[in-house]
Amino acid sequence: MPLWLLITRRIAVMVISLFFVALLTFLIVNVLPGDVATAILGDTATPDQVAALRGSLGLDQPVLLRFMKWFFDLLQGDFGTSLTFNRPVGPMIAGRLLNSATLALICMIVVIPVSILFGAIAAVKQGSLLDRAITGLTTFLFGMPEYVLALGAMLIFAIWLQWLPGAAMINPGESLFLHLDTLVLPVLVISLGGATYIIQMTRASMIDVLASPYVRTALLKGIPRWQVILKHALPNAMLPTLVEIGLSFGALLGGLVIIETIFNFAGIGQLMVMAVQSRDVPVLQACVLVIAAAYSLGSLLADIASMLLNPKLRN
């Protein structure tokens, strides 16, 4: 099957998935207890004031009608207006999305080479003390919730040792590189959590490849072991790892919600938490859609890379 047709199908599936993500998010938010008009005006507001604000915000209209209006505006590039701040949603999330994407990219730059290196070492030294140490550490980190890692890192490095700031005081749209010291703890925590998947995937793939006949044949021919590992085993073991890396970027962007909240980082995850607390449906809808799109795009790029490297996957 032609590659362009496979890509077209994946894009169509991605668009349909994003539509249902947006619809389900809209419906779920609207059945939650509470009212955005009351949240804006406060508990002292009179029923008439609440009703007037609901009418001005369009909250008195049917849910599906409001969703369709929002969706058709979205097709024209309009994410709507924040119910809480009365500002266009697009510019609100632009600076925060840039911060989150930059933080995720820095983490991926750190995580990918380190994870592949440790995964390959564990596979080459399978059964050794080093392999057991790497596997045990990744298993421990895999089972450790991110908020525990974040609070532990903050306690040790920010409170006890006082080496690093415990909060990332960065404004939306402000360059992250003006406050490099505030990025260390978030990058450390995110990298520790994200590396576990790639290390285990690389290790498992490398073990399978090292046991394959062509690797054993290359070793029997007298080719140096390091050359067989670097030129033959590692490239072939990278196919499943590429898929995991592509999925990791989208998952990383969505997983920043906890980290950004703990470290007070001005990213899209923190904005989404604020939108949930204030029932700001347009902002929440835009945040969820952006994160879902990032996850889908990462998966698409990983699939394309896999199909380019392995033509058998196109059948």
Secondary structure as the mmCIF struct_conf table of DSSP 4:
data_model
#
loop_
_struct_conf.conf_type_id
_struct_conf.id
_struct_conf.beg_label_comp_id
_struct_conf.beg_label_asym_id
_struct_conf.beg_label_seq_id
_struct_conf.end_label_comp_id
_struct_conf.end_label_asym_id
_struct_conf.end_label_seq_id
HELX_RH_AL_P HELX_RH_AL_P1 LEU A 3 VAL A 31
BEND BEND1 LEU A 32 GLY A 34
HELX_RH_AL_P HELX_RH_AL_P2 VAL A 36 LEU A 41
TURN_TY1_P TURN_TY1_P1 ASP A 43 THR A 44
HELX_RH_AL_P HELX_RH_AL_P3 PRO A 47 LEU A 57
TURN_TY1_P TURN_TY1_P2 GLY A 58 ASP A 60
BEND BEND2 GLN A 61 GLN A 61
HELX_RH_AL_P HELX_RH_AL_P4 VAL A 63 LEU A 75
TURN_TY1_P TURN_TY1_P3 GLN A 76 GLY A 77
STRN STRN1 THR A 81 THR A 81
TURN_TY1_P TURN_TY1_P4 LEU A 83 PHE A 85
BEND BEND3 ARG A 87 ARG A 87
STRN STRN2 PRO A 88 PRO A 88
HELX_RH_AL_P HELX_RH_AL_P5 VAL A 89 VAL A 124
TURN_TY1_P TURN_TY1_P5 LYS A 125 GLY A 127
BEND BEND4 SER A 128 SER A 128
HELX_RH_AL_P HELX_RH_AL_P6 LEU A 129 GLY A 143
BEND BEND5 MET A 144 MET A 144
HELX_RH_AL_P HELX_RH_AL_P7 GLU A 146 ALA A 153
HELX_RH_PI_P HELX_RH_PI_P1 MET A 154 TRP A 160
BEND BEND6 LEU A 161 LEU A 161
BEND BEND7 LEU A 164 LEU A 164
BEND BEND8 GLY A 166 ALA A 167
TURN_TY1_P TURN_TY1_P6 PRO A 172 GLY A 173
BEND BEND9 GLU A 174 GLU A 174
HELX_RH_3T_P HELX_RH_3T_P1 LEU A 176 LEU A 183
HELX_RH_AL_P HELX_RH_AL_P8 VAL A 184 LEU A 210
TURN_TY1_P TURN_TY1_P7 ALA A 211 ALA A 211
BEND BEND10 SER A 212 SER A 212
HELX_RH_AL_P HELX_RH_AL_P9 PRO A 213 LEU A 220
TURN_TY1_P TURN_TY1_P8 LYS A 221 GLY A 222
HELX_RH_AL_P HELX_RH_AL_P10 ARG A 225 VAL A 228
HELX_RH_PI_P HELX_RH_PI_P2 ILE A 229 ALA A 233
HELX_RH_AL_P HELX_RH_AL_P11 LEU A 234 ILE A 262
TURN_TY1_P TURN_TY1_P9 PHE A 263 ASN A 264
BEND BEND11 GLY A 267 GLY A 267
HELX_RH_AL_P HELX_RH_AL_P12 ILE A 268 SER A 278
TURN_TY1_P TURN_TY1_P10 ARG A 279 ARG A 279
HELX_RH_AL_P HELX_RH_AL_P13 VAL A 281 LEU A 309
HELX_RH_3T_P HELX_RH_3T_P2 PRO A 311 ARG A 314
#
